[in-house]
Amino acid sequence: MLNGNNQLPASMQVSPEQANGNEFVQGIVVSVLSPKVALFFLSILPQFVNPQGGAATQQL
Protein backbone atom coordinates (compact mmCIF):
# COMPACT_ATOMS: atom_id res chain seq x y z
CA MET A 1 0.00 0.00 0.00
CA LEU A 2 2.72 2.44 0.92
CA ASN A 3 5.33 3.39 -1.61
CA GLY A 4 9.04 3.82 -0.87
CA ASN A 5 8.65 7.14 0.97
CA ASN A 6 5.87 5.92 3.33
CA GLN A 7 3.06 7.75 1.54
CA LEU A 8 -0.16 6.45 0.11
CA PRO A 9 -0.53 6.45 -3.66
CA ALA A 10 -2.21 9.54 -5.08
CA SER A 11 -5.37 7.56 -5.86
CA MET A 12 -5.85 6.73 -2.14
CA GLN A 13 -5.07 10.12 -0.62
CA VAL A 14 -7.94 12.19 0.79
CA SER A 15 -7.89 15.96 0.88
CA PRO A 16 -9.01 17.77 4.07
CA GLU A 17 -12.12 18.95 2.23
CA GLN A 18 -13.16 15.33 1.59
CA ALA A 19 -12.50 14.15 5.16
CA ASN A 20 -15.57 15.60 6.87
CA GLY A 21 -16.35 12.89 9.43
CA ASN A 22 -18.11 10.46 7.13
CA GLU A 23 -15.41 7.88 7.87
CA PHE A 24 -16.32 7.91 11.56
CA VAL A 25 -20.03 7.44 10.84
CA GLN A 26 -19.28 4.69 8.35
CA GLY A 27 -17.11 2.92 10.94
CA ILE A 28 -19.91 3.03 13.52
CA VAL A 29 -22.46 1.67 11.02
CA VAL A 30 -20.16 -1.17 9.97
CA SER A 31 -19.44 -2.05 13.60
CA VAL A 32 -23.11 -2.07 14.58
CA LEU A 33 -24.15 -4.18 11.60
CA SER A 34 -21.27 -6.65 11.91
CA PRO A 35 -22.44 -10.14 12.87
CA LYS A 36 -19.23 -10.64 14.84
CA VAL A 37 -20.12 -7.77 17.15
CA ALA A 38 -23.63 -9.10 17.70
CA LEU A 39 -22.34 -12.59 18.45
CA PHE A 40 -19.79 -11.17 20.87
CA PHE A 41 -22.43 -9.31 22.86
CA LEU A 42 -24.83 -12.25 22.81
CA SER A 43 -22.12 -14.53 24.18
CA ILE A 44 -20.61 -12.18 26.78
CA LEU A 45 -23.47 -10.15 28.27
CA PRO A 46 -25.85 -12.93 29.48
CA GLN A 47 -23.39 -14.00 32.19
CA PHE A 48 -23.90 -10.61 33.88
CA VAL A 49 -27.69 -10.90 34.08
CA ASN A 50 -29.20 -11.90 37.41
CA PRO A 51 -32.42 -13.93 36.84
CA GLN A 52 -33.97 -12.52 40.04
CA GLY A 53 -32.94 -8.96 39.17
CA GLY A 54 -35.82 -8.12 36.87
CA ALA A 55 -35.77 -7.37 33.17
CA ALA A 56 -32.49 -8.17 31.45
CA THR A 57 -32.54 -4.97 29.39
CA GLN A 58 -32.63 -2.87 32.58
CA GLN A 59 -29.68 -4.76 34.04
CA LEU A 60 -27.50 -4.26 31.01
C-alpha positions in Angstrom: 0.0 0.0 0.0 2.7 2.4 0.9 5.3 3.4 -1.6 9.0 3.8 -0.9 8.7 7.1 1.0 5.9 5.9 3.3 3.1 7.8 1.5 -0.2 6.5 0.1 -0.5 6.4 -3.7 -2.2 9.5 -5.1 -5.4 7.6 -5.9 -5.8 6.7 -2.1 -5.1 10.1 -0.6 -7.9 12.2 0.8 -7.9 16.0 0.9 -9.0 17.8 4.1 -12.1 19.0 2.2 -13.2 15.3 1.6 -12.5 14.1 5.2 -15.6 15.6 6.9 -16.3 12.9 9.4 -18.1 10.5 7.1 -15.4 7.9 7.9 -16.3 7.9 11.6 -20.0 7.4 10.8 -19.3 4.7 8.3 -17.1 2.9 10.9 -19.9 3.0 13.5 -22.5 1.7 11.0 -20.2 -1.2 10.0 -19.4 -2.1 13.6 -23.1 -2.1 14.6 -24.1 -4.2 11.6 -21.3 -6.7 11.9 -22.4 -10.1 12.9 -19.2 -10.6 14.8 -20.1 -7.8 17.1 -23.6 -9.1 17.7 -22.3 -12.6 18.5 -19.8 -11.2 20.9 -22.4 -9.3 22.9 -24.8 -12.3 22.8 -22.1 -14.5 24.2 -20.6 -12.2 26.8 -23.5 -10.1 28.3 -25.8 -12.9 29.5 -23.4 -14.0 32.2 -23.9 -10.6 33.9 -27.7 -10.9 34.1 -29.2 -11.9 37.4 -32.4 -13.9 36.8 -34.0 -12.5 40.0 -32.9 -9.0 39.2 -35.8 -8.1 36.9 -35.8 -7.4 33.2 -32.5 -8.2 31.5 -32.5 -5.0 29.4 -32.6 -2.9 32.6 -29.7 -4.8 34.0 -27.5 -4.3 31.0 
